[in-house]
Structures are given as C-alpha cells and as structure tokens.
C-alpha cells in the first residue's frame, strides 16, 4: 500500500498544479481577450488571474463544504413525501385528485 502512495501522491500534486496553471491561463486569456475591448479594463497578468479565480471561488463556489445540505435540497418530491405523516399525505393527495362533481 505504501508503494502505491509513493507514485500517486506526486502525480496528484502535479495534476493539481497543472489544473491551477491551466485555470489561471484560461481566466487570463478570457479577461484579456474580452474585457479590455468591451469595457476598457486593463489587461491582467497570470498571477492576477489566479487571484481573481481564487476570489470567485471564495465568493461564488465556497470551499466544497456542506454537501449534506445539497442532498436534502435536491432529493425531490418522493424524498420529501417519505417524511410526511399518513394524515398529511392524505390531505395533499386530496388536492391533486380530480373533483368527481366536475368542478374546478
């Protein structure tokens, strides 16, 4: 098991560094290709692009925590119905059944 980590850990670190470098280059390229012409902003360097990428991740993407809350939010109607009591299920079911008298 230890031999496995001897080559996986350096590959993971290299992959992360490559991912960050590519992300910085993409942000820098897109910023410099679009924003100076449209809005008159200055061009940015690679390091400024990395800072901007990190700032956007903090402001809009978070740090990857709180995945448990996403499950609760996206479990759908069936998942929410499992928590209802039989009386609540019957009351909700009556709302969706067609009226036998033909009314609205």
Biopython code that builds the backbone (N, CA, C, O; Angstrom):
import numpy as np
from Bio.PDB.StructureBuilder import StructureBuilder

atoms = [
    (1, "UNK", "N", (0.819, -1.192, 0.000)),
    (1, "UNK", "CA", (0.000, 0.000, 0.000)),
    (1, "UNK", "C", (0.865, 1.259, 0.000)),
    (1, "UNK", "O", (0.515, 2.258, -0.629)),
    (2, "UNK", "N", (1.985, 1.210, 0.700)),
    (2, "UNK", "CA", (2.845, 2.383, 0.777)),
    (2, "UNK", "C", (3.489, 2.686, -0.576)),
    (2, "UNK", "O", (3.657, 3.851, -0.934)),
    (3, "UNK", "N", (3.849, 1.641, -1.330)),
    (3, "UNK", "CA", (4.433, 1.862, -2.651)),
    (3, "UNK", "C", (3.443, 2.554, -3.580)),
    (3, "UNK", "O", (3.817, 3.361, -4.431)),
    (4, "UNK", "N", (2.180, 2.217, -3.394)),
    (4, "UNK", "CA", (1.143, 2.840, -4.225)),
    (4, "UNK", "C", (1.118, 4.352, -4.004)),
    (4, "UNK", "O", (1.013, 5.121, -4.960)),
    (5, "UNK", "N", (1.217, 4.777, -2.739)),
    (5, "UNK", "CA", (1.203, 6.199, -2.425)),
    (5, "UNK", "C", (2.463, 6.912, -2.896)),
    (5, "UNK", "O", (2.437, 8.119, -3.137)),
    (6, "UNK", "N", (3.548, 6.190, -3.028)),
    (6, "UNK", "CA", (4.795, 6.815, -3.464)),
    (6, "UNK", "C", (4.706, 7.384, -4.873)),
    (6, "UNK", "O", (5.407, 8.343, -5.194)),
    (7, "UNK", "N", (3.870, 6.819, -5.705)),
    (7, "UNK", "CA", (3.737, 7.398, -7.041)),
    (7, "UNK", "C", (2.403, 8.103, -7.242)),
    (7, "UNK", "O", (2.285, 8.923, -8.153)),
    (8, "UNK", "N", (1.384, 7.813, -6.417)),
    (8, "UNK", "CA", (0.096, 8.504, -6.553)),
    (8, "UNK", "C", (0.193, 9.930, -6.013)),
    (8, "UNK", "O", (-0.311, 10.856, -6.648)),
    (9, "UNK", "N", (0.826, 10.128, -4.862)),
    (9, "UNK", "CA", (0.903, 11.456, -4.259)),
    (9, "UNK", "C", (1.608, 12.471, -5.169)),
    (9, "UNK", "O", (1.081, 13.568, -5.354)),
    (10, "UNK", "N", (2.771, 12.155, -5.744)),
    (10, "UNK", "CA", (3.393, 13.133, -6.650)),
    (10, "UNK", "C", (2.556, 13.410, -7.898)),
    (10, "UNK", "O", (2.514, 14.538, -8.389)),
    (11, "UNK", "N", (1.893, 12.372, -8.405)),
    (11, "UNK", "CA", (1.029, 12.593, -9.570)),
    (11, "UNK", "C", (-0.150, 13.493, -9.225)),
    (11, "UNK", "O", (-0.540, 14.344, -10.025)),
    (12, "UNK", "N", (-0.717, 13.307, -8.035)),
    (12, "UNK", "CA", (-1.835, 14.144, -7.611)),
    (12, "UNK", "C", (-1.392, 15.595, -7.447)),
    (12, "UNK", "O", (-2.102, 16.514, -7.855)),
    (13, "UNK", "N", (-0.234, 15.799, -6.857)),
    (13, "UNK", "CA", (0.280, 17.164, -6.676)),
    (13, "UNK", "C", (0.576, 17.806, -8.026)),
    (13, "UNK", "O", (0.258, 18.976, -8.242)),
    (14, "UNK", "N", (1.180, 17.052, -8.926)),
    (14, "UNK", "CA", (1.463, 17.575, -10.265)),
    (14, "UNK", "C", (0.169, 17.875, -11.019)),
    (14, "UNK", "O", (0.069, 18.882, -11.719)),
    (15, "UNK", "N", (-0.813, 16.999, -10.870)),
    (15, "UNK", "CA", (-2.108, 17.223, -11.531)),
    (15, "UNK", "C", (-2.795, 18.465, -10.999)),
    (15, "UNK", "O", (-3.370, 19.235, -11.769)),
    (16, "UNK", "N", (-2.743, 18.669, -9.687)),
    (16, "UNK", "CA", (-3.346, 19.862, -9.095)),
    (16, "UNK", "C", (-2.638, 21.125, -9.579)),
    (16, "UNK", "O", (-3.287, 22.117, -9.907)),
    (17, "UNK", "N", (-1.318, 21.087, -9.623)),
    (17, "UNK", "CA", (-0.556, 22.245, -10.107)),
    (17, "UNK", "C", (-0.885, 22.542, -11.569)),
    (17, "UNK", "O", (-1.034, 23.702, -11.954)),
    (18, "UNK", "N", (-0.997, 21.501, -12.373)),
    (18, "UNK", "CA", (-1.349, 21.673, -13.787)),
    (18, "UNK", "C", (-2.757, 22.253, -13.932)),
    (18, "UNK", "O", (-2.995, 23.130, -14.762)),
    (19, "UNK", "N", (-3.689, 21.750, -13.109)),
    (19, "UNK", "CA", (-5.068, 22.246, -13.141)),
    (19, "UNK", "C", (-5.118, 23.729, -12.776)),
    (19, "UNK", "O", (-5.824, 24.500, -13.425)),
    (20, "UNK", "N", (-4.380, 24.132, -11.751)),
    (20, "UNK", "CA", (-4.349, 25.537, -11.338)),
    (20, "UNK", "C", (-3.706, 26.400, -12.423)),
    (20, "UNK", "O", (-4.185, 27.498, -12.708)),
    (21, "UNK", "N", (-2.626, 25.910, -13.026)),
    (21, "UNK", "CA", (-1.943, 26.674, -14.078)),
    (21, "UNK", "C", (-2.859, 26.866, -15.287)),
    (21, "UNK", "O", (-2.942, 27.960, -15.847)),
    (22, "UNK", "N", (-3.540, 25.800, -15.679)),
    (22, "UNK", "CA", (-4.451, 25.916, -16.834)),
    (22, "UNK", "C", (-5.605, 26.852, -16.506)),
    (22, "UNK", "O", (-6.009, 27.661, -17.340)),
    (23, "UNK", "N", (-6.142, 26.742, -15.277)),
    (23, "UNK", "CA", (-7.233, 27.632, -14.877)),
    (23, "UNK", "C", (-6.812, 29.088, -14.900)),
    (23, "UNK", "O", (-7.563, 29.946, -15.365)),
    (24, "UNK", "N", (-5.617, 29.373, -14.403)),
    (24, "UNK", "CA", (-5.116, 30.746, -14.424)),
    (24, "UNK", "C", (-4.921, 31.262, -15.838)),
    (24, "UNK", "O", (-5.242, 32.412, -16.139)),
    (25, "UNK", "N", (-4.392, 30.403, -16.705)),
    (25, "UNK", "CA", (-4.190, 30.801, -18.100)),
    (25, "UNK", "C", (-5.530, 31.068, -18.797)),
    (25, "UNK", "O", (-5.651, 32.019, -19.569)),
    (26, "UNK", "N", (-6.524, 30.234, -18.526)),
    (26, "UNK", "CA", (-7.839, 30.414, -19.157)),
    (26, "UNK", "C", (-8.473, 31.724, -18.696)),
    (26, "UNK", "O", (-8.991, 32.486, -19.512)),
    (27, "UNK", "N", (-8.433, 31.985, -17.386)),
    (27, "UNK", "CA", (-9.012, 33.236, -16.877)),
    (27, "UNK", "C", (-8.273, 34.436, -17.454)),
    (27, "UNK", "O", (-8.905, 35.406, -17.872)),
    (28, "UNK", "N", (-6.947, 34.383, -17.483)),
    (28, "UNK", "CA", (-6.165, 35.486, -18.026)),
    (28, "UNK", "C", (-6.488, 35.706, -19.510)),
    (28, "UNK", "O", (-6.673, 36.842, -19.947)),
    (29, "UNK", "N", (-6.552, 34.629, -20.268)),
    (29, "UNK", "CA", (-6.839, 34.754, -21.696)),
    (29, "UNK", "C", (-8.223, 35.349, -21.924)),
    (29, "UNK", "O", (-8.383, 36.276, -22.719)),
    (30, "UNK", "N", (-9.223, 34.814, -21.225)),
    (30, "UNK", "CA", (-10.587, 35.317, -21.420)),
    (30, "UNK", "C", (-10.717, 36.770, -20.992)),
    (30, "UNK", "O", (-11.353, 37.566, -21.684)),
    (31, "UNK", "N", (-10.126, 37.120, -19.872)),
    (31, "UNK", "CA", (-10.181, 38.508, -19.410)),
    (31, "UNK", "C", (-9.532, 39.429, -20.444)),
    (31, "UNK", "O", (-10.123, 40.426, -20.857)),
    (32, "UNK", "N", (-8.306, 39.082, -20.858)),
    (32, "UNK", "CA", (-7.569, 39.942, -21.771)),
    (32, "UNK", "C", (-8.164, 39.969, -23.171)),
    (32, "UNK", "O", (-7.971, 40.942, -23.899)),
    (33, "UNK", "N", (-8.875, 38.934, -23.557)),
    (33, "UNK", "CA", (-9.475, 38.896, -24.889)),
    (33, "UNK", "C", (-10.800, 39.638, -24.949)),
    (33, "UNK", "O", (-11.179, 40.140, -26.007)),
    (34, "UNK", "N", (-11.512, 39.714, -23.825)),
    (34, "UNK", "CA", (-12.869, 40.256, -23.871)),
    (34, "UNK", "C", (-13.000, 41.613, -23.187)),
    (34, "UNK", "O", (-13.472, 42.567, -23.806)),
    (35, "UNK", "N", (-12.598, 41.716, -21.942)),
    (35, "UNK", "CA", (-12.932, 42.893, -21.131)),
    (35, "UNK", "C", (-12.229, 44.181, -21.532)),
    (35, "UNK", "O", (-12.862, 45.234, -21.458)),
    (36, "UNK", "N", (-10.962, 44.178, -21.952)),
    (36, "UNK", "CA", (-10.380, 45.466, -22.347)),
    (36, "UNK", "C", (-11.114, 46.113, -23.530)),
    (36, "UNK", "O", (-11.293, 47.331, -23.551)),
    (37, "UNK", "N", (-11.530, 45.321, -24.496)),
    (37, "UNK", "CA", (-12.224, 45.881, -25.654)),
    (37, "UNK", "C", (-13.654, 46.323, -25.319)),
    (37, "UNK", "O", (-14.125, 47.345, -25.817)),
    (38, "UNK", "N", (-14.333, 45.551, -24.478)),
    (38, "UNK", "CA", (-15.721, 45.869, -24.165)),
    (38, "UNK", "C", (-15.866, 47.016, -23.177)),
    (38, "UNK", "O", (-16.673, 47.923, -23.382)),
    (39, "UNK", "N", (-15.080, 46.974, -22.103)),
    (39, "UNK", "CA", (-15.282, 47.928, -21.025)),
    (39, "UNK", "C", (-14.082, 48.822, -20.749)),
    (39, "UNK", "O", (-14.151, 49.678, -19.867)),
    (40, "UNK", "N", (-13.001, 48.648, -21.468)),
    (40, "UNK", "CA", (-11.830, 49.480, -21.262)),
    (40, "UNK", "C", (-10.994, 49.097, -20.053)),
    (40, "UNK", "O", (-10.173, 49.892, -19.597)),
    (41, "UNK", "N", (-11.189, 47.879, -19.518)),
    (41, "UNK", "CA", (-10.373, 47.423, -18.389)),
    (41, "UNK", "C", (-8.955, 47.169, -18.855)),
    (41, "UNK", "O", (-8.709, 46.951, -20.041)),
    (42, "UNK", "N", (-8.019, 47.198, -17.911)),
    (42, "UNK", "CA", (-6.630, 46.873, -18.231)),
    (42, "UNK", "C", (-6.470, 45.367, -18.373)),
    (42, "UNK", "O", (-7.282, 44.595, -17.862)),
    (43, "UNK", "N", (-5.430, 44.960, -19.062)),
    (43, "UNK", "CA", (-5.118, 43.535, -19.139)),
    (43, "UNK", "C", (-4.532, 43.087, -17.795)),
    (43, "UNK", "O", (-4.017, 43.905, -17.032)),
    (44, "UNK", "N", (-4.613, 41.806, -17.519)),
    (44, "UNK", "CA", (-4.125, 41.289, -16.246)),
    (44, "UNK", "C", (-3.009, 40.278, -16.481)),
    (44, "UNK", "O", (-2.868, 39.726, -17.572)),
    (45, "UNK", "N", (-2.221, 40.051, -15.435)),
    (45, "UNK", "CA", (-1.136, 39.069, -15.501)),
    (45, "UNK", "C", (-1.665, 37.710, -15.051)),
    (45, "UNK", "O", (-2.798, 37.590, -14.586)),
    (46, "UNK", "N", (-0.834, 36.704, -15.196)),
    (46, "UNK", "CA", (-1.189, 35.356, -14.763)),
    (46, "UNK", "C", (-1.504, 35.323, -13.275)),
    (46, "UNK", "O", (-2.478, 34.689, -12.869)),
    (47, "UNK", "N", (-0.710, 35.985, -12.464)),
    (47, "UNK", "CA", (-0.914, 35.963, -11.015)),
    (47, "UNK", "C", (-2.179, 36.700, -10.620)),
    (47, "UNK", "O", (-2.861, 36.300, -9.677)),
    (48, "UNK", "N", (-2.498, 37.764, -11.325)),
    (48, "UNK", "CA", (-3.755, 38.458, -11.065)),
    (48, "UNK", "C", (-4.940, 37.568, -11.453)),
    (48, "UNK", "O", (-5.975, 37.570, -10.787)),
    (49, "UNK", "N", (-4.774, 36.817, -12.529)),
    (49, "UNK", "CA", (-5.831, 35.891, -12.952)),
    (49, "UNK", "C", (-6.039, 34.797, -11.906)),
    (49, "UNK", "O", (-7.176, 34.424, -11.618)),
    (50, "UNK", "N", (-4.938, 34.276, -11.331)),
    (50, "UNK", "CA", (-5.075, 33.280, -10.265)),
    (50, "UNK", "C", (-5.786, 33.876, -9.050)),
    (50, "UNK", "O", (-6.633, 33.221, -8.442)),
    (51, "UNK", "N", (-5.450, 35.099, -8.700)),
    (51, "UNK", "CA", (-6.126, 35.759, -7.593)),
    (51, "UNK", "C", (-7.604, 35.958, -7.868)),
    (51, "UNK", "O", (-8.436, 35.767, -6.981)),
    (52, "UNK", "N", (-7.931, 36.340, -9.086)),
    (52, "UNK", "CA", (-9.325, 36.518, -9.473)),
    (52, "UNK", "C", (-10.073, 35.185, -9.438)),
    (52, "UNK", "O", (-11.224, 35.123, -9.006)),
    (53, "UNK", "N", (-9.421, 34.138, -9.889)),
    (53, "UNK", "CA", (-10.011, 32.803, -9.854)),
    (53, "UNK", "C", (-10.273, 32.369, -8.417)),
    (53, "UNK", "O", (-11.334, 31.821, -8.120)),
    (54, "UNK", "N", (-9.325, 32.607, -7.531)),
    (54, "UNK", "CA", (-9.499, 32.258, -6.119)),
    (54, "UNK", "C", (-10.608, 33.091, -5.481)),
    (54, "UNK", "O", (-11.408, 32.574, -4.701)),
    (55, "UNK", "N", (-10.652, 34.368, -5.810)),
    (55, "UNK", "CA", (-11.690, 35.237, -5.266)),
    (55, "UNK", "C", (-13.080, 34.783, -5.701)),
    (55, "UNK", "O", (-14.008, 34.745, -4.893)),
    (56, "UNK", "N", (-13.218, 34.446, -6.961)),
    (56, "UNK", "CA", (-14.512, 33.967, -7.457)),
    (56, "UNK", "C", (-14.902, 32.653, -6.801)),
    (56, "UNK", "O", (-16.076, 32.424, -6.509)),
    (57, "UNK", "N", (-13.925, 31.795, -6.569)),
    (57, "UNK", "CA", (-14.198, 30.520, -5.902)),
    (57, "UNK", "C", (-14.690, 30.767, -4.479)),
    (57, "UNK", "O", (-15.616, 30.100, -4.018)),
    (58, "UNK", "N", (-14.083, 31.709, -3.793)),
    (58, "UNK", "CA", (-14.499, 32.021, -2.425)),
    (58, "UNK", "C", (-15.895, 32.641, -2.421)),
    (58, "UNK", "O", (-16.750, 32.241, -1.631)),
    (59, "UNK", "N", (-16.127, 33.613, -3.300)),
    (59, "UNK", "CA", (-17.403, 34.331, -3.285)),
    (59, "UNK", "C", (-18.564, 33.506, -3.823)),
    (59, "UNK", "O", (-19.669, 33.575, -3.283)),
    (60, "UNK", "N", (-18.335, 32.732, -4.869)),
    (60, "UNK", "CA", (-19.436, 32.049, -5.537)),
    (60, "UNK", "C", (-19.432, 30.544, -5.379)),
    (60, "UNK", "O", (-20.486, 29.915, -5.479)),
    (61, "UNK", "N", (-18.271, 29.946, -5.134)),
    (61, "UNK", "CA", (-18.218, 28.494, -5.102)),
    (61, "UNK", "C", (-18.019, 27.897, -3.736)),
    (61, "UNK", "O", (-18.191, 26.690, -3.568)),
    (62, "UNK", "N", (-17.666, 28.693, -2.756)),
    (62, "UNK", "CA", (-17.418, 28.159, -1.433)),
    (62, "UNK", "C", (-16.153, 27.329, -1.404)),
    (62, "UNK", "O", (-15.319, 27.405, -2.307)),
    (63, "UNK", "N", (-16.022, 26.540, -0.364)),
    (63, "UNK", "CA", (-14.833, 25.714, -0.197)),
    (63, "UNK", "C", (-15.148, 24.235, -0.323)),
    (63, "UNK", "O", (-14.323, 23.403, 0.054)),
    (64, "UNK", "N", (-16.305, 23.884, -0.838)),
    (64, "UNK", "CA", (-16.646, 22.483, -1.026)),
    (64, "UNK", "C", (-17.304, 21.855, 0.181)),
    (64, "UNK", "O", (-17.606, 20.662, 0.144)),
    (65, "UNK", "N", (-17.539, 22.583, 1.231)),
    (65, "UNK", "CA", (-18.189, 22.025, 2.402)),
    (65, "UNK", "C", (-19.699, 22.063, 2.264)),
    (65, "UNK", "O", (-20.237, 22.726, 1.377)),
    (66, "UNK", "N", (-20.372, 21.350, 3.143)),
    (66, "UNK", "CA", (-21.829, 21.386, 3.178)),
    (66, "UNK", "C", (-22.510, 20.567, 2.119)),
    (66, "UNK", "O", (-23.611, 20.912, 1.692)),
    (67, "UNK", "N", (-21.887, 19.481, 1.675)),
    (67, "UNK", "CA", (-22.521, 18.665, 0.648)),
    (67, "UNK", "C", (-23.780, 17.986, 1.159)),
    (67, "UNK", "O", (-24.667, 17.661, 0.370)),
    (68, "UNK", "N", (-23.874, 17.768, 2.457)),
    (68, "UNK", "CA", (-25.056, 17.129, 3.013)),
    (68, "UNK", "C", (-26.306, 17.957, 2.800)),
    (68, "UNK", "O", (-27.393, 17.402, 2.642)),
    (69, "UNK", "N", (-26.173, 19.268, 2.792)),
    (69, "UNK", "CA", (-27.328, 20.131, 2.585)),
    (69, "UNK", "C", (-27.831, 20.040, 1.159)),
    (69, "UNK", "O", (-29.030, 20.183, 0.917)),
    (70, "UNK", "N", (-26.949, 19.807, 0.222)),
    (70, "UNK", "CA", (-27.381, 19.684, -1.171)),
    (70, "UNK", "C", (-28.272, 18.466, -1.360)),
    (70, "UNK", "O", (-29.243, 18.517, -2.114)),
    (71, "UNK", "N", (-27.949, 17.376, -0.685)),
    (71, "UNK", "CA", (-28.772, 16.181, -0.799)),
    (71, "UNK", "C", (-30.187, 16.471, -0.342)),
    (71, "UNK", "O", (-31.149, 16.043, -0.979)),
    (72, "UNK", "N", (-30.319, 17.185, 0.740)),
    (72, "UNK", "CA", (-31.649, 17.486, 1.260)),
    (72, "UNK", "C", (-32.418, 18.377, 0.297)),
    (72, "UNK", "O", (-33.627, 18.215, 0.132)),
    (73, "UNK", "N", (-31.743, 19.291, -0.324)),
    (73, "UNK", "CA", (-32.414, 20.218, -1.228)),
    (73, "UNK", "C", (-32.843, 19.555, -2.521)),
    (73, "UNK", "O", (-33.861, 19.939, -3.097)),
    (74, "UNK", "N", (-32.099, 18.578, -2.990)),
    (74, "UNK", "CA", (-32.340, 18.011, -4.310)),
    (74, "UNK", "C", (-32.885, 16.592, -4.262)),
    (74, "UNK", "O", (-32.752, 15.854, -5.239)),
    (75, "UNK", "N", (-33.484, 16.200, -3.174)),
    (75, "UNK", "CA", (-33.945, 14.820, -3.109)),
    (75, "UNK", "C", (-35.275, 14.618, -3.812)),
    (75, "UNK", "O", (-35.695, 13.478, -4.016)),
    (76, "UNK", "N", (-35.940, 15.689, -4.182)),
    (76, "UNK", "CA", (-37.146, 15.587, -4.980)),
    (76, "UNK", "C", (-38.404, 15.385, -4.149)),
    (76, "UNK", "O", (-38.368, 15.304, -2.921)),
    (77, "UNK", "N", (-39.519, 15.307, -4.871)),
    (77, "UNK", "CA", (-40.826, 15.202, -4.232)),
    (77, "UNK", "C", (-40.965, 13.904, -3.456)),
    (77, "UNK", "O", (-41.477, 13.912, -2.336)),
    (78, "UNK", "N", (-40.521, 12.793, -4.022)),
    (78, "UNK", "CA", (-40.652, 11.499, -3.350)),
    (78, "UNK", "C", (-39.900, 11.476, -2.031)),
    (78, "UNK", "O", (-40.387, 10.910, -1.052)),
    (79, "UNK", "N", (-38.733, 12.074, -1.990)),
    (79, "UNK", "CA", (-37.961, 12.110, -0.756)),
    (79, "UNK", "C", (-38.633, 12.933, 0.318)),
    (79, "UNK", "O", (-38.560, 12.589, 1.497)),
    (80, "UNK", "N", (-39.285, 14.011, -0.069)),
    (80, "UNK", "CA", (-39.993, 14.829, 0.913)),
    (80, "UNK", "C", (-41.241, 14.125, 1.411)),
    (80, "UNK", "O", (-41.611, 14.271, 2.576)),
    (81, "UNK", "N", (-41.897, 13.362, 0.545)),
    (81, "UNK", "CA", (-43.115, 12.664, 0.940)),
    (81, "UNK", "C", (-42.846, 11.566, 1.957)),
    (81, "UNK", "O", (-43.734, 11.225, 2.739)),
    (82, "UNK", "N", (-41.667, 11.015, 1.963)),
    (82, "UNK", "CA", (-41.344, 9.961, 2.922)),
    (82, "UNK", "C", (-41.424, 10.461, 4.352)),
    (82, "UNK", "O", (-41.667, 9.673, 5.265)),
    (83, "UNK", "N", (-41.226, 11.742, 4.564)),
    (83, "UNK", "CA", (-41.216, 12.303, 5.909)),
    (83, "UNK", "C", (-42.603, 12.704, 6.392)),
    (83, "UNK", "O", (-42.756, 13.059, 7.561)),
    (84, "UNK", "N", (-43.608, 12.661, 5.539)),
    (84, "UNK", "CA", (-44.950, 13.093, 5.913)),
    (84, "UNK", "C", (-45.675, 12.006, 6.704)),
    (84, "UNK", "O", (-45.424, 10.812, 6.536)),
    (85, "UNK", "N", (-46.575, 12.457, 7.566)),
    (85, "UNK", "CA", (-47.423, 11.511, 8.285)),
    (85, "UNK", "C", (-48.522, 11.034, 7.334)),
    (85, "UNK", "O", (-48.774, 11.688, 6.322)),
    (86, "UNK", "N", (-49.179, 9.916, 7.633)),
    (86, "UNK", "CA", (-50.266, 9.454, 6.750)),
    (86, "UNK", "C", (-51.380, 10.489, 6.580)),
    (86, "UNK", "O", (-51.965, 10.590, 5.502)),
    (87, "UNK", "N", (-51.679, 11.255, 7.624)),
    (87, "UNK", "CA", (-52.730, 12.281, 7.515)),
    (87, "UNK", "C", (-52.313, 13.383, 6.539)),
    (87, "UNK", "O", (-53.118, 13.850, 5.733)),
    (88, "UNK", "N", (-51.039, 13.792, 6.624)),
    (88, "UNK", "CA", (-50.555, 14.831, 5.706)),
    (88, "UNK", "C", (-50.553, 14.330, 4.266)),
    (88, "UNK", "O", (-50.882, 15.082, 3.348)),
    (89, "UNK", "N", (-50.189, 13.080, 4.063)),
    (89, "UNK", "CA", (-50.210, 12.505, 2.711)),
    (89, "UNK", "C", (-51.618, 12.492, 2.146)),
    (89, "UNK", "O", (-51.819, 12.815, 0.975)),
    (90, "UNK", "N", (-52.597, 12.122, 2.965)),
    (90, "UNK", "CA", (-53.986, 12.081, 2.502)),
    (90, "UNK", "C", (-54.482, 13.475, 2.151)),
    (90, "UNK", "O", (-55.149, 13.661, 1.133)),
    (91, "UNK", "N", (-54.154, 14.466, 2.997)),
    (91, "UNK", "CA", (-54.581, 15.838, 2.740)),
    (91, "UNK", "C", (-53.997, 16.363, 1.432)),
    (91, "UNK", "O", (-54.695, 17.012, 0.653)),
    (92, "UNK", "N", (-52.708, 16.083, 1.190)),
    (92, "UNK", "CA", (-52.074, 16.525, -0.047)),
    (92, "UNK", "C", (-52.642, 15.764, -1.239)),
    (92, "UNK", "O", (-52.867, 16.347, -2.300)),
    (93, "UNK", "N", (-52.872, 14.477, -1.072)),
    (93, "UNK", "CA", (-53.440, 13.675, -2.154)),
    (93, "UNK", "C", (-54.808, 14.165, -2.591)),
    (93, "UNK", "O", (-55.138, 14.109, -3.776)),
    (94, "UNK", "N", (-55.616, 14.649, -1.639)),
    (94, "UNK", "CA", (-56.949, 15.156, -1.979)),
    (94, "UNK", "C", (-56.872, 16.402, -2.851)),
    (94, "UNK", "O", (-57.761, 16.643, -3.668)),
    (95, "UNK", "N", (-55.832, 17.185, -2.687)),
    (95, "UNK", "CA", (-55.673, 18.392, -3.520)),
    (95, "UNK", "C", (-55.471, 18.049, -4.991)),
    (95, "UNK", "O", (-55.892, 18.800, -5.871)),
    (96, "UNK", "N", (-54.825, 16.913, -5.257)),
    (96, "UNK", "CA", (-54.468, 16.582, -6.629)),
    (96, "UNK", "C", (-55.458, 15.634, -7.300)),
    (96, "UNK", "O", (-55.345, 15.379, -8.499)),
    (97, "UNK", "N", (-56.416, 15.112, -6.557)),
    (97, "UNK", "CA", (-57.408, 14.230, -7.155)),
    (97, "UNK", "C", (-58.444, 15.079, -7.901)),
    (97, "UNK", "O", (-58.800, 16.168, -7.449)),
    (98, "UNK", "N", (-58.931, 14.570, -9.056)),
    (98, "UNK", "CA", (-59.962, 15.330, -9.773)),
    (98, "UNK", "C", (-61.267, 15.335, -8.973)),
    (98, "UNK", "O", (-61.602, 14.374, -8.280)),
    (99, "UNK", "N", (-61.979, 16.439, -9.094)),
    (99, "UNK", "CA", (-63.265, 16.590, -8.402)),
    (99, "UNK", "C", (-64.289, 15.721, -9.109)),
    (99, "UNK", "O", (-64.488, 15.885, -10.313)),
    (100, "UNK", "N", (-64.969, 14.773, -8.387)),
    (100, "UNK", "CA", (-65.937, 13.909, -9.061)),
    (100, "UNK", "C", (-67.145, 14.675, -9.585)),
    (100, "UNK", "O", (-67.829, 14.194, -10.489)),
    (101, "UNK", "N", (-67.427, 15.876, -9.029)),
    (101, "UNK", "CA", (-68.562, 16.662, -9.481)),
    (101, "UNK", "C", (-68.257, 17.414, -10.768)),
    (101, "UNK", "O", (-69.151, 18.006, -11.373)),
    (102, "UNK", "N", (-66.987, 17.392, -11.190)),
    (102, "UNK", "CA", (-66.608, 18.066, -12.434)),
    (102, "UNK", "C", (-66.265, 19.523, -12.251)),
    (102, "UNK", "O", (-66.067, 20.233, -13.237)),
    (103, "UNK", "N", (-66.189, 19.990, -11.030)),
    (103, "UNK", "CA", (-65.833, 21.381, -10.785)),
    (103, "UNK", "C", (-64.327, 21.586, -10.866)),
    (103, "UNK", "O", (-63.566, 20.630, -11.018)),
    (104, "UNK", "N", (-63.913, 22.820, -10.765)),
    (104, "UNK", "CA", (-62.500, 23.138, -10.856)),
    (104, "UNK", "C", (-61.804, 22.918, -9.621)),
    (104, "UNK", "O", (-60.596, 23.144, -9.545)),
]
sb = StructureBuilder()
sb.init_structure("model")
sb.init_model(0)
sb.init_chain("A")
sb.init_seg("    ")
for serial, (resi, resn, name, xyz) in enumerate(atoms, 1):
    if name == "N":
        sb.init_residue(resn, " ", resi, " ")
    sb.init_atom(name, np.array(xyz, "f"), 0.0, 1.0, " ", f" {name:<3s}", serial, name[0])
structure = sb.get_structure()
